[in-house]
Amino acid sequence: MKKVLSVVLAVAVLVAFTTTVSLAVSRGEAVKAVTAPTIDGTIDDMWSAVPELESTIKLFGTGEPATGKTKVMWDESTLYFLTVVTDNEISHTSPTNWDKDCVEYFVDEDNSKGAEYDSVDDAHLRAGVDGDPASAEGCAFPEQVAQGFAKTETGYVVEYSYKAMNPLKEGQVIGFDFMVSDDQGDGKRDTAMCWNEDATGDNWRDASVFGEIELKGAADTKGTAETKDAAEDTVADTGADVSAIYAVGTILVAAGAALQLRRK
């Protein structure tokens, strides 16, 4: 009977762990653009109504990393990204694009979460800084993207647009992540910061590690966006609590069932 108890507890722990991990995906919102933003590195007023996504997950590196806050808008044909980066030194001396200061965006339009890019609607996009060109990999082509750049007192601003492979619609959930890479002046990528909580560093080739954003309708005021942010934080916190409670509850229920079997 002890073996029965051990097996049931092991299964319960596995189920609880799997459930907890599945709830760890970062989630956010994109706001529908009434008119397309001008992609020039200047922050238009329309961006004020869009919730922020922040790069808080350090993939690797030491020292003070460059960090970014990204906002996403959309219309039926295009995704628009705005990222404000805090970086004490802009550097792009490396001959390889990914080792320079840059912002990278990862898109899975149908959120199919394939273990590799599906060459249908997955894209790895890179915004260069201070004159470096934009680039697109996966299923995206250079003519599908445009970028704008501007320096600030604390770093830089990147705007980026990406022509989607398929029509976008309100309520759609897409796979998404973004990463801020930082060359601290030595010609290599010293740190990398991502948004998605489950980021593994494989987002350049594996769409299953992306977070998710829902395409929402148009927002009119900054107050509306702030209210949405607060609501999202509450939902996220509640989700984490529910996940933990569910995990503990699953173990306790399984343990109780096993004890009942033992008594019989």
N, C-alpha and C positions, 0 to 999 in steps of 0.2 A: 504493500500500500504506500510505503514511502516513495517508491519509484513513481507511482501515479501522481503523488503530490508534487514531486520534482518536475515531472513532465508538464503538468498543468501550469505550474508557476512559470516555467520556462516559456511556454506558449504565451501566457498572459503578458510577460515582460516584453516579448517580441512584438505582440500586437500593440501594446501601449507605446513602445518605442517607435514603431512604424507610424502610428497615428500622430504622435507628437511631431515627428520629423515632417510629415506631410503638411502640417499647419504652419511650418516655419517660413514658407515662401513669402517674400515681401510683396505687398499689394499696394497699388496706388491708383490714381485717376488721371485721365487726360480730358481736357475741356475742348469742346468743338469750337473751331475758329469761325466767327461770323464772316470775317474777311481774312485773307491770308496775310500773315505778318511779313514785313520786308526783311529779308535775310541779309543783314548788313552789320550785325554786332551791336546795334543800338536797341535798347530794351524799350519796345513800344508799350503804351499804356495797357493794351489788351492782355499782356502777360500778367498783370497784377491780380487778375481773377483766377489764376491757375495754381493749384496746390504744388508744393515743392516735394521733390524726392532727393534725399541727401545721401552722399557716399560716405558711409560710416564703417564699412567692412574692409579692414586692411587685409589684402591678399598676401603681401610680403613687404619687406623693407624695414629699414631702421631710420631714426631721425624724424623730423617733422615733415609729414607728407603733404602734398597738395591735395585739397579736397574740393568737392563741387556740389552744387545744388542745381538740380535739373527740373525743368517744367516741360510738359508735353501738351501740345495742341494737335488737332487733327481736322481734316475735312474728308470728303468722300474719296479723295485720291491721294492725299499726302499726309505724312506725319511731320510735325514741326517740333524741334527741340531747342530749348534755351538752357545753357549751363553757365552759371557764374562760378568761377574757380578762384579759390584763394591759394596763391602761390607766391612765395617771396622772391623767386628768381625764374624768369622764363628762359628756357634753354632748349635748343633744338639742333645741337651740333652733331648728333649721331647720324650715320648714313642710313640707319634702319628706322622706318616710320614709328614702330611700336616702342622704340627706346627713347624717343623724343617726348617732350611735354606734348600731351594730346588728350583729347576726350574721345572715348569710343562708345558707340551705341550698338546694342544687340537686339534684333527684332525677330520675332516668330509670329507672323500675322495670324495664323490659325491656332496658335498656342498648342501645337501638337506635341511639343516637348520631346522631339526626337533626340536620340543620343548622339547624332551627328547632323549637320546641316542638310536639309532635304532637297536643296536646289530648286525648290518650288516657291517658298515665300519666307525663307530665313535669310537674314542679312547681318553682316558685321560691317559697321560703318565707322569711319575714323575722321574726326575733325582736326585738321592741322592748326598750328598756332603761328602767328606772326609771319605770315606769308607761305607757310607750308600748305600744300594742296589737300583738299578732301580726298578720301579714297573710300571704296566700297568693295566688299568681298562677299562670298556666299553667292546668292542669286542676284545680288544687286549689280548694276552697271554704273560707271562714272556719270553718265548723263542723267541718272536718276537722282543725283544729289547736288546740293548747293550749300555753301557755308559763308558765314560772316564772322569777323573777328575784331575785337577791340581790347586794348590794354586798359587796365584800371589801376588805381593806387594800390590795390591789394592782390592783383593778379590779372585775370583776363575774363572776357565774356566770349562765348561761342554761340552762334545761332546756326542751325542746321535744318535742312529740309530733305525729306526722302520720299520719292514717289513710290507708293505702295504697289505691290504686284497685283493685288486684287482690290475691288472696291471696299471701303471701310464703312461701318454703320454703327449707329448709337447702340450701346449695350454690348458690343463686341468686346471680348477680353483677348488681349494679345500678350504674348510672351515678351518680356523686356528686361533689360539691364543696362546700366551704363558704368563706365570705369574712367577714372582720372589717373593718368600716368604722369610720373614726375621724374624728370632728369635734373638732378641737383647740381649740374655743371660739369659732370665727369664723362659725359657722352654715353650714358647708359640709363636704363630705367631703374631708378633706385627704389621707388615705392609705387604701389598701385592700390587705389581705393575704389570699392564697388558699392552699389546700392543693395543688391539682393542679399538677404541673410544667408542663403544657402550657397553663396558664391564659392567656387572651388578653384578658380583660375582657369577653368576649361571653357568659359563662355565664348571664347573665340572659335570653338569647334563643336560644342555640345549645347544644344538648345534646351535640354532638360534641366539645366541649372539656372535658367532665367527666372526672374520674378514675373509679376503679372500687373498689367494696368487695364482698367476698364475705360472704354470710350464713352464719356458722358456728354450730355447736351451742353449748349452754350451757357456761360455764366456771365452775369451783367456787372456785378460789383465785387470789390475786394472782400467785403463783409461776408458775402456768400461763400467765397473760397475759404475764408478763415473758419467759418462754421463747418464746412465740409471737412477741413483738416482736423478740427477738434473731434468731430464724429468718427473719423477714421481712426484717430488715436484710441478712442474709447473702444471701438470694435476690435482693433488690434490687441489691446490689453486684455479685453474680454476673451478673445480667441486664445491667447496664451494661457489665461487662467483656466479656461475650459479644457484646453489640451492637457494641462497638468492634472486637473481634477479627474479627467477621463482616464488618464494613465494610472493614477493611484487607485481609482475605483475599479478599473479592470483587474488589477492585481488582487485587490481585496476580495472581489467577488469570486475570482478563480480560486483563491486560497480557501475561501469559505466552502466552495463546492467540493474541493479536494478533501477538506476535513470531514465533510458530511459522508463522502465516500469511504473514508478511513473508518469512521464510526460504524458504518454498515458492515 
